[in-house]
Amino acid sequence: MEYSLQVLKITRNRIQLLNAMNIFTVKDLIQHYPYRYDEIMETPLHDEQKVMIEAVLIDEPKLFFKGRLSRLTFHCQYHEKILSVVIFNRHFLKKNMKTGMLLTITGKYEAKRQTIVASDIKLKSIRELEGITPVYSLKEGITQKSFQGYVKKALLFYQGHISNIIPDYLCSKYELINRAEALNKIHFPELRSDVIAAIRYLKYEEFFRFQLTMQYIKINRTQHIGISKMIDKEKVDRFIERLPFSLTVDQQNVVEDILLDLSSSKLMYRFVQGDVGSGKTVVAAIGLYANYLAGYQGAMMAPTEILAIQHYHSLQKLFKRTKVKTVLLTGKLSVKEKKQLYSQIENGEVDIIIGTHALFQDKVVYHRLGLVITDEQHRFGVEQRKALKDKGTKVDFLVMTATPIPRTLAISLYGDMDVSTIMTMPQGRKEVITKFIKSTSMKPILKELKAYLANGGQCYVICPLISESESIAGRNAVDISKAMASYFQGQYHVGLIHGQMNDEEKNMIMEDFQKNRIQILVSTTVIEVGVDVANANMIIIYNAERFGLSQLHQLRGRVGRSHQQGYCYLLSEAEHQEQQERLEFLQNHHNGFEVSEYDLKQRGPGDILGNKQSGLPTFMVGDIFKDFHILEIARKDASNALKYHLEDPKIQKMLAEIKNNLLMNNEYID
């Protein structure tokens, strides 16, 4: 049962502050875990490193004020060394500091000046302070001490009523502490080993619950009888034979997966991942064609109008020797055009409808919708995908992404779906030559750019900002486009596109670029996904360190999409070694799976996998990449639990909660 914070007798003002931290119940309070722990432990002096030392104060501290800011300086003796210490905005320490007393000083040590710039000073010895202290992410107005007090009250409130969620046989197997002990130790540890034991239990618990949820959804879905579509395999094979290229082995395997799903009596819910340019669109086209042959309409949803238009043109080319009627439905159509299209869709006069979110508006009534495909699925919310799927009866569903992740991780994360992977690239596709240029100026590559443009090529120029910003350093698209237009005046046309433009403006500029009326397109990441211009085979990215590695790989994927050589220049004056290493990695690696794996290790899954929009969980304790081995163990344990331990009371209780949550959220249940 959920209890409001008022039962803990917390003041109204403090409750409002806690609410601003998304803490509304006693349970929320207990589950607001520390994000790090401060351990009081002496460290040796290392230059340019954070240190913690115990030293003797040898002179009277001097205090300086500049407006409201203060600076406190003094000298102390550490073994044989005399160190100078400075700390800012801690003026209140001076009155209690006495010559000869022991201090515990935390800060950054500078060997050359024998100085510590302190971040904290305790007027006690390390021995008196030793221990481990949790640190929480809090709103201004709540101190660490007061928050810990609230947590203590919450744990006392639930004392004797916190029972294990994980079945006893699994707790015993992995030697896990119990849940009540884990919650106490994560908030009030005495030793580092307490934190390790608590986190070990809590990580496994949330991963096990997640995996049980995913597998319950999958079992629930596969038990729903779908429509076994009559696929004309001969016509599908003929369609594939007439394609202007041969399918790769991976494409053939994914096509087989899709055809089996469509002809099966079970509903299709398949996740197809593949690198940029690996040929997912043609796989989708074959699925849509097979669905059409069975007498059903198909819908393909793209996240942007630009990408929807591109898919429309691509599918028109692929279907030109068939009787398939393809239409484009986007928000920019006039009322009259939309009305006409709605009528054609409802009457079954069109076979495949491509569009954006306009596809699931109330006014769109499908004649016989049989297959829904979403591209770049992480950009759509769960409700958006469900709204489109609910436009028909027993609709098969295929989701695609060009942000690939290791297959085993995909199976664990998308456990409610069947996963297909396209690893191989089409024959004749050349690796994009990628160069990391240690500059934020185009001067080092100007010669190459001029030669490339002189040979008739087109170029993308990517900037992290739209316009100049006082708070963020980086080149902006508006100024760069003006500078390039001035420099190349009379030679080449320069275009500008960014996210603040309306769809009509963006579409006009992209059309001009596709028709080579614009030779240099200056852009933000609005062109990241899907835009395909065969003649544009050079991309220059300013301030490359400001982008995620997977995002840079997506941008690089805009070039080299034909048989021509692609070029990518990463301009950056990144000073941090980690940033330089990331760009050097991209320079030397071209496989999207390798890039995403490296990016996941460096940055974590949040931005890459689009957790917030996709419906994927944001785990409170676990990290899906760093703790992948626990995630994978939990997946196997959840599978075994559903097969062999359904009678276990804890499994039954957890499944009842899962089912109730799914029904309340109206998610995943058909």
FENTA-V806171 format. One record per residue. N is the residue number from 1. RES is the residue in three letters. PSI is psi in radians with two decimals (none if undefined). NEAR is the number of other C-alpha atoms within 10 Angstrom. Layout:
# FENTA-V806171
N RES PSI NEAR
N RES PSI NEAR
This chain:
# FENTA-V806171
1 MET 2.45 4
2 GLU 2.36 9
3 TYR 2.44 12
4 SER 2.81 13
5 LEU -0.32 23
6 GLN -0.45 13
7 VAL -0.31 12
8 LEU 0.02 16
9 LYS 0.76 10
10 ILE 2.50 12
11 THR 2.72 10
12 ARG -0.73 11
13 ASN -0.74 10
14 ARG -0.63 15
15 ILE -0.69 18
16 GLN -0.69 13
17 LEU -0.72 16
18 LEU -0.69 21
19 ASN -0.65 14
20 ALA -0.31 12
21 MET 0.25 15
22 ASN 0.54 12
23 ILE 1.90 19
24 PHE -0.36 18
25 THR 2.97 20
26 VAL -0.66 23
27 LYS -0.75 18
28 ASP -0.70 20
29 LEU -0.80 22
30 ILE -0.57 21
31 GLN 0.16 16
32 HIS 1.58 18
33 TYR 2.73 19
34 PRO 2.53 16
35 TYR -0.25 11
36 ARG 3.02 11
37 TYR 2.36 16
38 ASP 2.17 10
39 GLU 2.14 15
40 ILE 1.83 18
41 MET 2.23 16
42 GLU 2.43 16
43 THR 2.66 12
44 PRO 2.78 10
45 LEU 2.12 17
46 HIS 2.32 12
47 ASP 2.37 15
48 GLU 0.40 13
49 GLN 2.73 14
50 LYS 2.28 18
51 VAL 2.81 19
52 MET 2.09 24
53 ILE 2.80 19
54 GLU 2.18 23
55 ALA 2.86 23
56 VAL 2.27 20
57 LEU 2.18 23
58 ILE -0.05 17
59 ASP 2.98 15
60 GLU 2.27 15
61 PRO 2.52 19
62 LYS 2.42 13
63 LEU 2.26 18
64 PHE 2.46 13
65 PHE 2.47 12
66 LYS 1.71 7
67 GLY -2.19 6
68 ARG -0.10 6
69 LEU 2.53 11
70 SER 2.70 15
71 ARG 2.14 15
72 LEU 2.19 20
73 THR 2.58 19
74 PHE 3.05 17
75 HIS 2.60 21
76 CYS 2.81 22
77 GLN 2.21 17
78 TYR 1.84 14
79 HIS -2.06 9
80 GLU -0.06 6
81 LYS 2.54 10
82 ILE 2.07 16
83 LEU 2.52 21
84 SER 2.34 17
85 VAL 2.39 22
86 VAL 2.41 19
87 ILE 2.45 21
88 PHE 2.51 17
89 ASN 0.64 15
90 ARG 0.73 16
91 HIS -0.48 18
92 PHE -0.25 11
93 LEU -0.55 13
94 LYS -0.74 15
95 LYS -0.40 8
96 ASN 0.07 7
97 MET 2.13 16
98 LYS 2.39 15
99 THR 2.34 13
100 GLY -0.16 14
101 MET 2.72 14
102 LEU 2.35 20
103 LEU 2.58 19
104 THR 2.03 22
105 ILE 2.23 25
106 THR 2.30 22
107 GLY -2.97 21
108 LYS 2.24 20
109 TYR 2.32 23
110 GLU 1.86 18
111 ALA -0.68 14
112 LYS -0.72 8
113 ARG -0.01 9
114 GLN 0.83 13
115 THR 2.56 18
116 ILE 2.14 26
117 VAL 1.82 18
118 ALA 2.50 20
119 SER -0.34 15
120 ASP 2.51 13
121 ILE 2.18 18
122 LYS 2.38 14
123 LEU 0.78 16
124 LYS 2.88 15
125 SER 2.80 17
126 ILE -0.65 20
127 ARG -0.66 12
128 GLU -0.42 9
129 LEU -0.26 14
130 GLU 2.39 13
131 GLY -2.99 15
132 ILE 2.27 18
133 THR 2.18 19
134 PRO 2.54 19
135 VAL 2.19 17
136 TYR 2.69 18
137 SER 2.03 12
138 LEU 2.79 16
139 LYS 2.65 11
140 GLU 2.32 7
141 GLY -0.26 11
142 ILE 2.13 12
143 THR 2.84 12
144 GLN -0.73 14
145 LYS -0.78 11
146 SER -0.64 12
147 PHE -0.74 17
148 GLN -0.58 19
149 GLY -0.72 11
150 TYR -0.73 18
151 VAL -0.71 23
152 LYS -0.76 16
153 LYS -0.73 19
154 ALA -0.76 20
155 LEU -0.64 20
156 LEU -0.64 13
157 PHE -0.70 13
158 TYR 0.04 13
159 GLN 2.27 11
160 GLY -0.08 9
161 HIS 0.20 10
162 ILE 1.87 13
163 SER 2.76 11
164 ASN 2.40 15
165 ILE -0.69 18
166 ILE 2.34 21
167 PRO 2.62 15
168 ASP -0.64 13
169 TYR -0.51 11
170 LEU -0.68 12
171 CYS -0.71 18
172 SER -0.74 10
173 LYS -0.74 8
174 TYR 0.11 11
175 GLU 0.87 12
176 LEU 2.50 18
177 ILE 2.92 16
178 ASN 2.91 19
179 ARG -0.74 19
180 ALA -0.74 17
181 GLU -0.70 15
182 ALA -0.76 22
183 LEU -0.65 21
184 ASN -0.74 18
185 LYS -0.50 20
186 ILE -0.48 23
187 HIS -0.54 25
188 PHE 1.10 17
189 PRO 2.61 20
190 GLU -0.54 14
191 LEU 2.82 13
192 ARG -0.59 15
193 SER -0.49 11
194 ASP -0.77 19
195 VAL -0.80 21
196 ILE -0.81 14
197 ALA -0.71 18
198 ALA -0.83 23
199 ILE -0.64 19
200 ARG -0.80 19
201 TYR -0.85 22
202 LEU -0.62 22
203 LYS -0.84 20
204 TYR -0.71 22
205 GLU -0.85 20
206 GLU -0.56 20
207 PHE -0.71 26
208 PHE -0.77 24
209 ARG -0.76 19
210 PHE -0.81 23
211 GLN -0.65 26
212 LEU -0.69 27
213 THR -0.87 22
214 MET -0.77 23
215 GLN -0.54 20
216 TYR -0.76 20
217 ILE -0.79 22
218 LYS -0.78 19
219 ILE -0.76 13
220 ASN -0.72 14
221 ARG -0.79 20
222 THR -0.33 16
223 GLN -0.32 12
224 HIS 2.23 14
225 ILE 2.20 12
226 GLY -2.77 20
227 ILE 2.11 19
228 SER 1.77 15
229 LYS 2.44 21
230 MET 1.76 14
231 ILE 2.20 19
232 ASP 1.60 14
233 LYS -0.62 12
234 GLU -0.77 9
235 LYS -0.63 13
236 VAL -0.79 16
237 ASP -0.70 12
238 ARG -0.69 10
239 PHE -0.76 17
240 ILE -0.71 18
241 GLU -0.56 12
242 ARG -0.11 11
243 LEU 2.56 13
244 PRO 0.15 8
245 PHE 2.84 10
246 SER 2.51 13
247 LEU 2.55 19
248 THR 2.91 17
249 VAL -0.75 14
250 ASP -0.72 19
251 GLN -0.75 24
252 GLN -0.75 15
253 ASN -0.71 15
254 VAL -0.68 22
255 VAL -0.74 21
256 GLU -0.74 14
257 ASP -0.80 17
258 ILE -0.79 26
259 LEU -0.68 19
260 LEU -0.73 16
261 ASP -0.81 23
262 LEU -0.65 27
263 SER -0.15 19
264 SER 2.77 16
265 SER -0.07 16
266 LYS 2.63 19
267 LEU 2.38 22
268 MET 2.33 27
269 TYR 1.46 20
270 ARG 2.45 21
271 PHE 2.07 23
272 VAL 2.10 23
273 GLN 2.51 26
274 GLY 2.72 24
275 ASP 2.87 25
276 VAL 2.21 23
277 GLY 0.23 21
278 SER -0.12 22
279 GLY 0.70 19
280 LYS -0.56 22
281 THR -0.72 15
282 VAL -0.59 18
283 VAL -0.76 22
284 ALA -0.71 24
285 ALA -0.71 22
286 ILE -0.72 21
287 GLY -0.77 26
288 LEU -0.65 26
289 TYR -0.78 26
290 ALA -0.71 27
291 ASN -0.69 26
292 TYR -0.77 23
293 LEU -0.50 19
294 ALA -0.05 17
295 GLY 0.41 17
296 TYR 2.69 21
297 GLN 2.68 25
298 GLY 2.61 27
299 ALA 2.44 24
300 MET 2.12 25
301 MET 2.24 28
302 ALA 2.68 25
303 PRO -0.39 19
304 THR 2.75 21
305 GLU -0.65 23
306 ILE -0.80 25
307 LEU -0.63 22
308 ALA -0.76 23
309 ILE -0.73 20
310 GLN -0.78 18
311 HIS -0.69 24
312 TYR -0.84 20
313 HIS -0.69 16
314 SER -0.77 15
315 LEU -0.61 22
316 GLN -0.73 17
317 LYS -0.76 11
318 LEU -0.54 19
319 PHE 0.17 18
320 LYS -0.40 11
321 ARG 0.29 10
322 THR 3.12 10
323 LYS 0.16 9
324 VAL 2.27 18
325 LYS 2.04 14
326 THR 2.39 19
327 VAL 2.80 20
328 LEU 2.18 19
329 LEU 1.91 23
330 THR 2.97 18
331 GLY -0.35 15
332 LYS -0.18 13
333 LEU 2.61 12
334 SER 2.87 10
335 VAL -0.72 10
336 LYS -0.78 9
337 GLU -0.73 11
338 LYS -0.78 18
339 LYS -0.75 13
340 GLN -0.74 11
341 LEU -0.71 20
342 TYR -0.73 17
343 SER -0.76 17
344 GLN -0.71 17
345 ILE -0.81 21
346 GLU -0.59 16
347 ASN -0.01 13
348 GLY 0.39 16
349 GLU -0.22 14
350 VAL 2.67 20
351 ASP -0.69 26
352 ILE 2.23 27
353 ILE 2.14 21
354 ILE 2.43 27
355 GLY -2.91 26
356 THR -2.58 21
357 HIS -0.25 19
358 ALA -0.37 17
359 LEU -0.45 25
360 PHE 0.37 21
361 GLN 2.70 11
362 ASP -0.61 9
363 LYS -0.25 13
364 VAL 1.99 19
365 VAL 2.09 18
366 TYR 2.62 25
367 HIS -0.89 19
368 ARG 1.26 19
369 LEU 2.18 28
370 GLY -0.42 26
371 LEU 2.29 25
372 VAL 2.30 28
373 ILE 2.26 26
374 THR 2.34 25
375 ASP 2.52 26
376 GLU 1.06 19
377 GLN -0.47 25
378 HIS -0.18 22
379 ARG -0.04 19
380 PHE 2.47 21
381 GLY 2.84 16
382 VAL -0.77 17
383 GLU -0.67 16
384 GLN -0.80 14
385 ARG -0.71 20
386 LYS -0.66 18
387 ALA -0.69 16
388 LEU -0.75 24
389 LYS -0.60 22
390 ASP 0.01 15
391 LYS -0.18 21
392 GLY -3.07 18
393 THR 2.20 13
394 LYS 0.92 19
395 VAL 2.34 24
396 ASP 2.56 24
397 PHE 2.26 24
398 LEU 2.22 22
399 VAL 2.49 22
400 MET 2.61 22
401 THR 2.56 21
402 ALA 0.29 25
403 THR 1.41 24
404 PRO 2.65 26
405 ILE 2.81 24
406 PRO 2.41 14
407 ARG -0.77 15
408 THR -0.63 12
409 LEU -0.69 17
410 ALA -0.73 18
411 ILE -0.68 18
412 SER -0.71 24
413 LEU -0.74 20
414 TYR 0.83 18
415 GLY -0.29 21
416 ASP -0.05 24
417 MET 2.82 23
418 ASP 2.38 17
419 VAL 2.23 20
420 SER 2.47 22
421 THR 2.31 21
422 ILE 1.85 22
423 MET -0.73 19
424 THR 2.61 16
425 MET 2.68 21
426 PRO 2.60 17
427 GLN 2.52 11
428 GLY -0.19 9
429 ARG 2.14 16
430 LYS 2.56 15
431 GLU 2.41 17
432 VAL 2.14 23
433 ILE 2.06 16
434 THR 2.27 22
435 LYS 2.26 17
436 PHE 1.97 20
437 ILE 2.08 20
438 LYS 1.24 15
439 SER 2.69 16
440 THR 0.31 18
441 SER 2.64 15
442 MET -0.08 15
443 LYS -0.78 10
444 PRO -0.37 13
445 ILE 0.15 14
446 LEU -0.67 11
447 LYS -0.82 10
448 GLU -0.70 11
449 LEU -0.79 19
450 LYS -0.77 12
451 ALA -0.71 11
452 TYR -0.81 16
453 LEU -0.65 17
454 ALA -0.46 12
455 ASN 0.15 8
456 GLY 0.13 11
457 GLY 2.86 18
458 GLN 2.75 26
459 CYS 2.45 25
460 TYR 2.47 26
461 VAL 2.04 22
462 ILE 2.33 29
463 CYS 2.59 27
464 PRO -0.38 21
465 LEU 2.68 21
466 ILE -0.89 23
467 SER 3.07 14
468 GLU 2.44 14
469 SER 2.40 11
470 GLU -0.54 6
471 SER -0.36 6
472 ILE 2.22 9
473 ALA 2.40 12
474 GLY 2.73 20
475 ARG 2.51 21
476 ASN 2.61 21
477 ALA -0.66 25
478 VAL -0.89 19
479 ASP -0.71 16
480 ILE -0.71 20
481 SER -0.68 21
482 LYS -0.78 14
483 ALA -0.74 13
484 MET -0.65 17
485 ALA -0.69 17
486 SER -0.77 11
487 TYR -0.71 11
488 PHE 0.30 13
489 GLN 2.29 11
490 GLY -0.17 8
491 GLN -0.92 11
492 TYR 2.65 17
493 HIS 2.36 16
494 VAL 2.26 22
495 GLY 2.80 22
496 LEU 2.30 21
497 ILE 2.39 25
498 HIS 2.99 21
499 GLY -0.29 13
500 GLN -0.16 10
501 MET 2.69 11
502 ASN 2.90 11
503 ASP -0.63 15
504 GLU -0.77 13
505 GLU -0.80 13
506 LYS -0.75 19
507 ASN -0.68 17
508 MET -0.76 13
509 ILE -0.76 18
510 MET -0.65 23
511 GLU -0.72 15
512 ASP -0.64 15
513 PHE -0.74 23
514 GLN -0.55 18
515 LYS 0.20 12
516 ASN 0.42 17
517 ARG -0.32 16
518 ILE 2.26 19
519 GLN -0.52 23
520 ILE 2.07 26
521 LEU 1.97 25
522 VAL 2.26 28
523 SER 2.85 26
524 THR -2.82 22
525 THR 0.21 20
526 VAL -0.40 16
527 ILE 0.18 23
528 GLU -0.78 17
529 VAL 2.08 23
530 GLY -0.34 23
531 VAL 2.28 20
532 ASP 1.85 22
533 VAL 1.86 21
534 ALA -0.53 16
535 ASN -0.14 21
536 ALA 1.82 27
537 ASN 0.35 24
538 MET 2.37 26
539 ILE 2.29 28
540 ILE 2.18 24
541 ILE 1.96 29
542 TYR 2.60 28
543 ASN 0.90 24
544 ALA -0.43 27
545 GLU -0.29 22
546 ARG -0.15 15
547 PHE 2.65 16
548 GLY 2.71 19
549 LEU -0.76 26
550 SER -0.59 25
551 GLN -0.73 19
552 LEU -0.68 21
553 HIS -0.67 23
554 GLN -0.77 22
555 LEU -0.76 25
556 ARG -0.54 28
557 GLY -0.13 27
558 ARG -0.31 26
559 VAL 2.85 28
560 GLY 0.52 26
561 ARG -0.20 22
562 SER -2.76 17
563 HIS 0.02 11
564 GLN 2.77 16
565 GLN 2.34 15
566 GLY 2.62 23
567 TYR 2.37 21
568 CYS 2.17 27
569 TYR 2.15 21
570 LEU 1.82 26
571 LEU 2.15 23
572 SER 2.41 22
573 GLU 0.63 18
574 ALA 2.27 18
575 GLU -0.51 10
576 HIS 2.37 9
577 GLN -0.69 8
578 GLU -0.72 12
579 GLN -0.74 17
580 GLN -0.72 17
581 GLU -0.66 12
582 ARG -0.77 18
583 LEU -0.64 24
584 GLU -0.63 16
585 PHE -0.80 16
586 LEU -0.61 23
587 GLN -0.59 17
588 ASN -0.06 12
589 HIS 2.38 16
590 HIS -0.12 18
591 ASN 2.14 17
592 GLY -0.55 25
593 PHE -0.70 21
594 GLU -0.73 17
595 VAL -0.82 23
596 SER -0.61 24
597 GLU -0.76 19
598 TYR -0.74 17
599 ASP -0.70 18
600 LEU -0.71 22
601 LYS -0.69 12
602 GLN -0.71 15
603 ARG -0.30 13
604 GLY 2.99 16
605 PRO -0.29 20
606 GLY -1.16 15
607 ASP -0.62 13
608 ILE -0.77 19
609 LEU -0.05 22
610 GLY 0.78 17
611 ASN -0.76 17
612 LYS -0.66 15
613 GLN -0.52 15
614 SER -0.22 16
615 GLY -0.04 14
616 LEU 2.59 16
617 PRO 2.59 14
618 THR 1.78 13
619 PHE 2.50 13
620 MET -0.60 13
621 VAL -0.78 21
622 GLY 2.72 20
623 ASP 2.05 17
624 ILE -0.38 23
625 PHE -0.93 17
626 LYS -0.55 14
627 ASP 0.52 14
628 PHE -0.63 16
629 HIS -0.61 12
630 ILE -0.72 18
631 LEU -0.75 25
632 GLU -0.72 20
633 ILE -0.76 16
634 ALA -0.61 23
635 ARG -0.81 24
636 LYS -0.70 14
637 ASP -0.68 16
638 ALA -0.70 24
639 SER -0.80 18
640 ASN -0.63 13
641 ALA -0.72 17
642 LEU -0.42 18
643 LYS -0.75 9
644 TYR -0.19 10
645 HIS 0.54 16
646 LEU -0.37 13
647 GLU -0.20 10
648 ASP 2.21 14
649 PRO -0.64 12
650 LYS -0.64 17
651 ILE -0.76 20
652 GLN -0.75 14
653 LYS -0.76 11
654 MET -0.72 17
655 LEU -0.64 18
656 ALA -0.73 11
657 GLU -0.74 13
658 ILE -0.83 19
659 LYS -0.74 15
660 ASN -0.76 12
661 ASN -0.72 13
662 LEU -0.72 14
663 LEU -0.68 12
664 MET -0.72 9
665 ASN -0.15 11
666 ASN 0.64 13
667 GLU 2.48 14
668 TYR -0.17 16
669 ILE 2.12 14
670 ASP none 15
